[in-house]
Amino acid sequence: MFTHDDLAQMQAQSLKMQSWIRQQTFSPELEKRLRRFSSWEVAELILQVNQSTLRGRLAADPSLPQGLVEEDGRQRWYALEEINEIRRKLKVNRKSLMPPRPANKRAFRVAISNFKGGAGKSTVALHFAHAAALDGYRVLCVDFDPQATLSHSMGLSDVTEEFTVWGIMARDLIRETDRMNAAMHGAESGSALPQRKLPEAITGMGLRDLRVTDFIKPTSWPTIDVIPSCANAAFVEFASAQYRHLNPEWSFFAAVSRYLDALPPDAYDLVIFDCPPAIGYQSMNAVFAADMLYIPSGPGYWEYDSTTSFIGQLSEALADLSGFEGVVPAGTLQLPKVFQDVRFLLTRYEPGNELHRAMRSAFQKVWEDRVTENAIEMTRAVEQSGRFLSSIYEIDYREMTRETWRRARTSFDRAYEEFRGHVLTAWDQLEDET
């Protein structure tokens, strides 16, 4: 016989193991640190300029970052801050090294979402965030998944639920209820209408007065921030149902969108959502806040079947929530929900596997050019990066054969380059910020 006390004991034992794993994975202080990048990586893989040209330009201008020299004096290694300084100050053939960004647009928001666990959502979100940061973009990641894989991979583990998406939603409920009550007092009839009351258990948590920046945590990457998740945030689905009962007019699905709208439009370039493997209160917040849906899927039949179900159930949920049109404050959200783009990305793909090739063909026959050209291949380096809560970009290529590392990186590089192309096309379609 097992009770909740036994489950709590099991969790306590697991938390001790988590602490040990972090000690093996991160620094002794349990802080994840971003490695430096070699001059070869900086030139060919990050800035994409000739290595000799970069060396010559850096030697000619001592004011530019010079990196750290290895003991044997053959290689220089650069921190990301130094790489970004070089990117800002240096032009090659009169061309800027800064990444393209449409003028007068807010940050572009992408939801990495699907039903099935193991489809690679967190892996894709992590790698795209890191690739974008190396590309020169400023990235905000939002972890909607109570499993918190993305948060842990970013080095965040000591997180309380008040500072997760749940806290954002509870804060939004309080503020929206205050707004509605104020509107009721100002009714045209001149008489006060009935007030919505929230219990002290919600209003007494201190969430009402939190600033938008209070939910944002820095990471070991200087240009990546994250709104983390934690295991305790799993109860958000139960809590949100209660919140809707307390205020049925509360447009719960717009909470995160309202939150992100309060950020300065130029604070970030990309916002990447890692969604839970279900359609619920959190995932619908991600969907409604997103400009683009990126849907990862494994290359098997059951993954295809799950992706099909995901699209169908998401369609039904969006149709139902369109009934909030007229309830959501004007100008805060467009109903029905419109995406600038929707793409399907195959993950864990093995080019030599006949079944994988057949399923890829099936995906393409159904969703045609919505399926990305570049799948993410399954390699030993990808498996190793997952085991150590890191992306391939964080792993030093000297820890394995350069060929193995380069193959894995090339797969993610190509997937990211295609992702960036779709983002830039859709980004340009957003309305200008006034």
C-alpha positions as CSV (number, residue, x, y, z in Angstrom):
1,M,0.0,0.0,0.0
2,F,1.3,3.4,-1.0
3,T,0.1,6.9,0.1
4,H,1.0,10.4,-0.8
5,D,3.6,10.2,2.0
6,D,5.4,7.4,0.2
7,L,5.4,9.3,-3.1
8,A,6.8,12.4,-1.3
9,Q,9.6,10.1,0.1
10,M,10.3,8.9,-3.4
11,Q,10.6,12.4,-4.7
12,A,13.0,13.4,-1.8
13,Q,15.3,10.5,-2.8
14,S,15.2,11.6,-6.4
15,L,16.0,15.2,-5.5
16,K,19.1,14.0,-3.8
17,M,20.1,12.2,-7.0
18,Q,19.3,15.4,-9.0
19,S,21.7,17.3,-6.9
20,W,24.5,14.8,-7.5
21,I,23.9,14.8,-11.2
22,R,24.1,18.6,-11.3
23,Q,27.4,18.4,-9.5
24,Q,28.8,16.1,-12.2
25,T,27.3,18.2,-15.0
26,F,27.7,21.8,-14.0
27,S,30.4,23.6,-12.0
28,P,31.1,22.7,-8.3
29,E,28.9,25.7,-7.4
30,L,26.0,24.1,-9.3
31,E,26.1,26.9,-11.8
32,K,26.1,26.2,-15.5
33,R,28.8,28.1,-17.3
34,L,29.0,28.8,-21.0
35,R,32.3,27.6,-22.5
36,R,34.5,29.8,-24.8
37,F,34.5,29.3,-28.5
38,S,37.6,28.7,-30.6
39,S,38.7,31.2,-33.3
40,W,37.9,28.5,-35.8
41,E,34.3,28.2,-34.6
42,V,34.0,32.0,-34.4
43,A,35.1,32.5,-38.0
44,E,33.6,29.6,-39.9
45,L,30.6,28.6,-37.8
46,I,29.4,31.7,-36.0
47,L,30.4,34.8,-38.0
48,Q,30.8,32.8,-41.2
49,V,33.8,34.7,-42.5
50,N,37.2,33.5,-43.7
51,Q,39.4,32.5,-40.8
52,S,42.4,34.3,-42.2
53,T,40.4,37.4,-42.8
54,L,39.1,37.5,-39.2
55,R,42.6,36.9,-37.8
56,G,44.0,39.8,-39.9
57,R,41.2,42.2,-38.9
58,L,41.6,41.4,-35.2
59,A,45.4,41.8,-35.4
60,A,45.0,45.1,-37.2
61,D,42.7,46.5,-34.5
62,P,43.9,45.9,-30.9
63,S,40.7,47.6,-29.6
64,L,38.7,44.5,-30.7
65,P,38.5,41.5,-28.3
66,Q,41.5,39.3,-28.7
67,G,40.3,36.3,-26.7
68,L,42.4,34.0,-24.5
69,V,45.4,32.1,-25.9
70,E,45.8,28.4,-25.2
71,E,49.0,27.3,-23.4
72,D,50.5,26.1,-26.7
73,G,49.7,29.5,-28.3
74,R,48.0,28.0,-31.3
75,Q,44.4,28.8,-30.6
76,R,42.4,31.7,-29.3
77,W,39.1,31.2,-27.4
78,Y,36.4,33.8,-27.1
79,A,33.5,34.4,-24.7
80,L,30.1,35.1,-26.3
81,E,30.2,38.7,-25.1
82,E,33.4,39.1,-27.0
83,I,32.0,37.5,-30.1
84,N,29.0,39.9,-30.0
85,E,31.3,42.9,-29.6
86,I,33.2,41.8,-32.6
87,R,29.9,41.4,-34.5
88,R,28.8,44.9,-33.6
89,K,32.0,46.6,-34.4
90,L,33.3,44.7,-37.4
91,K,32.2,44.8,-41.0
92,V,33.5,42.5,-43.7
93,N,33.3,43.6,-47.3
94,R,31.3,46.6,-46.0
95,K,28.7,44.1,-44.7
96,S,27.4,44.1,-41.2
97,L,27.8,40.9,-39.1
98,M,24.6,41.7,-37.2
99,P,21.7,39.3,-37.8
100,P,18.7,40.6,-39.8
101,R,15.8,42.0,-37.8
102,P,12.7,43.7,-39.3
103,A,12.4,47.3,-38.3
104,N,9.6,48.5,-36.0
105,K,8.6,45.0,-34.9
106,R,8.3,43.5,-31.5
107,A,10.0,40.2,-30.7
108,F,8.8,37.3,-32.7
109,R,7.2,34.4,-30.8
110,V,7.4,30.7,-31.7
111,A,5.7,27.9,-29.9
112,I,7.4,24.5,-30.1
113,S,4.4,22.2,-29.5
114,N,3.0,18.7,-29.9
115,F,1.1,16.1,-28.0
116,K,3.6,13.3,-27.8
117,G,6.3,13.2,-25.2
118,G,9.7,12.4,-26.6
119,A,9.0,14.3,-29.8
120,G,12.0,16.5,-29.1
121,K,10.2,19.7,-28.1
122,S,12.6,20.7,-25.4
123,T,15.6,19.6,-27.5
124,V,14.5,21.7,-30.4
125,A,13.7,24.7,-28.2
126,L,17.1,24.5,-26.5
127,H,19.1,24.2,-29.7
128,F,17.2,26.9,-31.6
129,A,17.6,29.3,-28.6
130,H,21.4,28.6,-28.5
131,A,21.8,28.8,-32.3
132,A,19.9,32.1,-32.3
133,A,22.1,33.5,-29.5
134,L,25.2,32.5,-31.5
135,D,23.6,34.2,-34.5
136,G,23.5,37.5,-32.5
137,Y,19.8,37.5,-31.4
138,R,18.5,38.2,-27.9
139,V,16.3,35.3,-26.8
140,L,13.6,34.9,-24.2
141,C,12.6,31.2,-23.5
142,V,9.4,30.5,-21.8
143,D,9.1,27.0,-20.2
144,F,5.5,26.0,-20.1
145,D,6.3,22.3,-19.3
146,P,6.1,21.2,-15.6
147,Q,8.8,18.6,-16.4
148,A,11.1,21.7,-16.6
149,T,13.5,20.0,-19.0
150,L,14.4,23.3,-20.7
151,S,14.8,25.1,-17.4
152,H,17.1,22.4,-16.1
153,S,19.1,22.4,-19.3
154,M,19.5,26.2,-19.0
155,G,20.9,25.7,-15.5
156,L,17.9,26.7,-13.4
157,S,16.7,24.2,-10.8
158,D,15.9,26.2,-7.6
159,V,12.6,27.7,-8.9
160,T,9.4,28.3,-7.0
161,E,6.0,28.1,-8.7
162,E,5.2,31.8,-8.1
163,F,7.8,32.7,-10.7
164,T,6.7,30.4,-13.4
165,V,3.9,30.6,-16.0
166,W,1.5,29.7,-13.2
167,G,2.5,32.9,-11.4
168,I,2.0,34.9,-14.6
169,M,-1.5,33.5,-15.0
170,A,-2.5,34.0,-11.3
171,R,-1.1,37.6,-11.5
172,D,-3.2,38.1,-14.7
173,L,-6.3,36.8,-13.0
174,I,-5.9,39.3,-10.1
175,R,-5.3,42.2,-12.5
176,E,-8.0,41.4,-14.9
177,T,-10.5,40.9,-12.0
178,D,-9.5,44.4,-10.7
179,R,-10.0,45.8,-14.2
180,M,-13.4,44.3,-14.6
181,N,-14.5,45.4,-11.1
182,A,-13.4,49.0,-11.9
183,A,-15.4,48.9,-15.1
184,M,-18.4,47.7,-13.2
185,H,-18.2,50.6,-10.8
186,G,-18.1,52.9,-13.8
187,A,-21.2,51.5,-15.5
188,E,-23.2,53.9,-17.6
189,S,-26.2,53.4,-15.5
190,G,-24.3,55.0,-12.6
191,S,-25.1,52.1,-10.3
192,A,-22.4,49.7,-9.1
193,L,-22.6,46.2,-10.5
194,P,-21.8,43.0,-8.6
195,Q,-18.1,42.6,-7.9
196,R,-16.0,39.5,-8.6
197,K,-14.2,38.5,-5.4
198,L,-11.0,36.4,-5.2
199,P,-10.0,34.5,-2.1
200,E,-7.1,35.7,0.1
201,A,-5.2,32.5,-0.9
202,I,-4.8,34.1,-4.4
203,T,-4.7,37.8,-3.7
204,G,-2.4,37.4,-0.6
205,M,0.5,35.9,-2.5
206,G,1.9,39.3,-3.5
207,L,1.6,38.6,-7.2
208,R,-0.4,41.7,-8.1
209,D,2.6,44.0,-7.7
210,L,5.2,41.9,-9.3
211,R,6.9,43.6,-12.3
212,V,7.1,41.8,-15.6
213,T,10.9,41.4,-15.1
214,D,10.5,39.6,-11.8
215,F,9.5,36.4,-13.7
216,I,12.6,36.5,-16.0
217,K,15.8,34.8,-15.0
218,P,19.3,35.1,-16.6
219,T,21.1,32.0,-17.9
220,S,24.7,31.1,-18.5
221,W,24.2,32.6,-22.0
222,P,24.5,36.4,-21.8
223,T,21.8,36.9,-24.4
224,I,19.3,34.3,-23.3
225,D,16.8,34.8,-20.5
226,V,14.2,32.3,-19.4
227,I,10.9,32.2,-17.6
228,P,11.4,28.9,-15.9
229,S,9.1,26.1,-14.9
230,C,9.3,23.6,-12.0
231,A,7.6,20.4,-11.0
232,N,5.4,22.2,-8.5
233,A,3.8,24.1,-11.4
234,A,2.1,20.9,-12.5
235,F,-1.0,21.8,-10.5
236,V,-1.6,24.8,-12.8
237,E,-4.2,22.9,-14.7
238,F,-6.2,22.3,-11.5
239,A,-5.7,25.8,-10.2
240,S,-6.7,27.4,-13.5
241,A,-10.0,25.5,-13.6
242,Q,-10.7,26.9,-10.1
243,Y,-9.7,30.4,-11.2
244,R,-12.1,30.3,-14.1
245,H,-14.9,29.3,-11.7
246,L,-14.0,32.3,-9.5
247,N,-14.2,34.7,-12.6
248,P,-15.8,33.0,-15.6
249,E,-15.2,36.2,-17.7
250,W,-11.4,35.9,-17.2
251,S,-9.8,35.2,-20.6
252,F,-7.3,32.8,-19.2
253,F,-5.8,31.9,-22.6
254,A,-4.7,35.5,-23.1
255,A,-2.7,35.8,-19.8
256,V,0.8,35.1,-21.2
257,S,0.1,37.2,-24.3
258,R,-0.9,40.2,-22.1
259,Y,2.2,39.6,-20.1
260,L,4.5,39.6,-23.1
261,D,2.8,42.7,-24.6
262,A,4.0,44.5,-21.4
263,L,7.6,43.9,-22.3
264,P,9.4,46.6,-24.3
265,P,9.1,45.6,-27.9
266,D,12.9,45.8,-28.4
267,A,13.8,43.9,-25.2
268,Y,14.3,40.7,-27.2
269,D,14.4,39.5,-30.8
270,L,12.9,36.0,-30.4
271,V,10.6,34.4,-27.8
272,I,10.6,30.6,-27.8
273,F,8.0,28.6,-26.0
274,D,8.6,25.0,-24.8
275,C,5.1,23.6,-24.5
276,P,3.9,20.6,-22.4
277,P,2.8,17.4,-24.2
278,A,-0.9,18.2,-23.8
279,I,-3.6,20.7,-24.7
280,G,-4.4,22.5,-21.5
281,Y,-4.4,25.9,-19.8
282,Q,-0.6,26.4,-20.1
283,S,-0.3,25.1,-23.7
284,M,-3.3,27.2,-24.9
285,N,-1.6,30.3,-23.4
286,A,1.5,29.4,-25.5
287,V,-0.5,28.9,-28.6
288,F,-2.4,32.2,-28.3
289,A,0.7,34.1,-27.6
290,A,2.6,32.6,-30.5
291,D,3.1,34.1,-34.0
292,M,4.3,30.7,-35.4
293,L,3.7,27.1,-34.5
294,Y,6.7,24.8,-34.9
295,I,5.6,21.2,-34.5
296,P,8.3,18.5,-33.9
297,S,7.6,14.9,-34.5
298,G,9.5,11.7,-34.5
299,P,9.6,9.7,-37.8
300,G,7.4,6.8,-36.8
301,Y,3.7,5.9,-37.4
302,W,2.6,6.6,-33.8
303,E,4.3,10.0,-33.9
304,Y,2.5,10.7,-37.1
305,D,-0.8,9.6,-35.6
306,S,-0.2,11.7,-32.4
307,T,0.6,14.8,-34.5
308,T,-2.6,14.3,-36.5
309,S,-4.6,14.1,-33.3
310,F,-2.8,17.2,-31.9
311,I,-3.7,19.3,-35.0
312,G,-7.4,18.2,-34.8
313,Q,-7.8,18.8,-31.0
314,L,-5.9,22.1,-31.2
315,S,-8.3,23.2,-34.0
316,E,-11.3,22.3,-31.9
317,A,-9.9,24.1,-28.8
318,L,-9.2,27.2,-30.8
319,A,-12.7,27.2,-32.3
320,D,-14.2,27.0,-28.8
321,L,-12.1,29.8,-27.4
322,S,-13.0,32.0,-30.3
323,G,-16.3,32.5,-28.4
324,F,-14.4,34.9,-26.2
325,E,-14.5,37.5,-29.0
326,G,-15.8,40.6,-27.5
327,V,-14.8,39.6,-23.9
328,V,-11.1,40.0,-24.3
329,P,-10.2,43.7,-24.0
330,A,-10.0,45.4,-27.4
331,G,-6.5,45.6,-28.9
332,T,-5.0,42.8,-26.7
333,L,-5.7,39.8,-28.8
334,Q,-7.1,38.9,-32.2
335,L,-9.9,36.4,-32.3
336,P,-10.1,34.0,-34.0
337,K,-6.5,33.1,-33.4
338,V,-4.3,33.6,-36.5
339,F,-0.7,32.2,-37.0
340,Q,1.7,33.8,-39.4
341,D,3.1,30.3,-40.2
342,V,2.8,26.6,-39.2
343,R,5.7,24.1,-39.8
344,F,6.3,20.5,-39.1
345,L,9.9,19.4,-38.2
346,L,11.0,15.7,-38.1
347,T,13.3,14.8,-35.2
348,R,15.4,11.8,-34.3
349,Y,15.6,11.1,-38.1
350,E,17.9,8.5,-39.5
351,P,18.5,8.9,-43.2
352,G,19.6,5.3,-43.6
353,N,16.4,4.0,-42.0
354,E,13.9,2.9,-44.7
355,L,10.9,3.3,-42.3
356,H,12.0,6.8,-41.5
357,R,12.3,7.7,-45.1
358,A,8.8,6.3,-45.8
359,M,7.3,8.2,-43.0
360,R,9.0,11.4,-44.1
361,S,7.4,10.9,-47.5
362,A,4.0,10.4,-45.8
363,F,4.4,13.7,-43.8
364,Q,5.3,15.5,-47.0
365,K,2.3,14.1,-48.9
366,V,-0.1,15.3,-46.2
367,W,1.4,18.6,-45.2
368,E,3.4,19.3,-48.3
369,D,5.8,22.3,-48.0
370,R,4.7,22.8,-44.3
371,V,7.2,20.0,-43.6
372,T,10.7,21.5,-43.2
373,E,13.3,20.4,-45.7
374,N,15.9,19.8,-43.0
375,A,15.2,17.1,-40.4
376,I,17.1,16.8,-37.1
377,E,19.2,13.6,-37.4
378,M,19.8,11.3,-34.5
379,T,23.5,11.0,-33.8
380,R,25.6,9.9,-30.9
381,A,26.6,13.5,-30.2
382,V,22.9,14.5,-29.9
383,E,22.3,11.6,-27.4
384,Q,25.3,12.6,-25.4
385,S,24.3,16.3,-25.2
386,G,20.8,15.2,-23.9
387,R,22.4,13.1,-21.2
388,F,24.4,16.0,-20.0
389,L,21.6,18.6,-20.1
390,S,23.4,20.5,-22.8
391,S,23.0,21.4,-26.5
392,I,25.5,20.5,-29.1
393,Y,26.6,24.1,-29.1
394,E,27.7,23.9,-25.5
395,I,29.8,20.8,-25.9
396,D,33.4,21.4,-26.7
397,Y,34.3,19.6,-29.9
398,R,37.5,18.3,-28.2
399,E,35.4,16.0,-26.0
400,M,34.7,13.8,-29.0
401,T,35.9,13.3,-32.5
402,R,35.5,16.6,-34.5
403,E,33.7,14.6,-37.2
404,T,31.0,13.3,-34.8
405,W,30.5,16.8,-33.3
406,R,30.4,18.5,-36.6
407,R,27.8,16.1,-38.0
408,A,25.5,16.8,-35.1
409,R,26.1,20.5,-35.2
410,T,25.5,20.5,-39.0
411,S,22.1,18.9,-38.6
412,F,21.0,21.5,-36.1
413,D,22.6,24.4,-38.0
414,R,20.6,23.5,-41.1
415,A,17.4,23.1,-39.2
416,Y,18.0,26.4,-37.5
417,E,18.9,28.2,-40.8
418,E,15.6,27.0,-42.3
419,F,13.8,28.0,-39.1
420,R,15.3,31.5,-39.2
421,G,14.2,31.9,-42.8
422,H,10.6,31.1,-41.9
423,V,10.8,33.4,-38.9
424,L,12.1,36.3,-40.9
425,T,9.4,35.9,-43.6
426,A,6.6,35.7,-40.9
427,W,8.2,38.4,-38.7
428,D,8.0,40.9,-41.5
429,Q,4.2,40.4,-41.6
430,L,3.7,41.5,-38.0
431,E,2.1,45.0,-37.6
432,D,4.6,47.8,-36.9
433,E,4.9,49.0,-33.3
434,T,3.6,52.5,-32.8
